[in-house]
Amino acid sequence: MIMTDDDMKNRLAQAKTFTLVILRKTPRMAEEGARAIVWEHGRRNMGLQADGVMPLVFPVADETDVSGVSVFVGAPDEVRGIMDGDPGVAAGLFTYEIHPCRGFPGSALPK
């Protein structure tokens, strides 16, 4: 499909604000007991996704310090509070970055 300038302007006007989070591993990930904390972090993420608070969550599976990327529906200050309550963040296993972003209606992952 070829997008005209008017098509693009219309889509841009419909964009909604979201908050992107980049989760990073710390050296504390190697400490005893970290695995159990990461399990609870995952449980919490699944709950946030099921509740629609964090509709997109992507664990990263490479050798970098990036552990995951997620998109939240809330504003950055609200998301900061959610992330500060994360068991992995509270235990010092993860740090995070927050970035305001926009998304377009109809954006979805393929099944």
Beta strands, then each sheet from edge to edge (+ up, - down):
strand 1: 16-25
strand 2: 56-59
strand 3: 66-72
strand 4: 94-103
sheet 1: 2+ 3- 1+ 4-
end
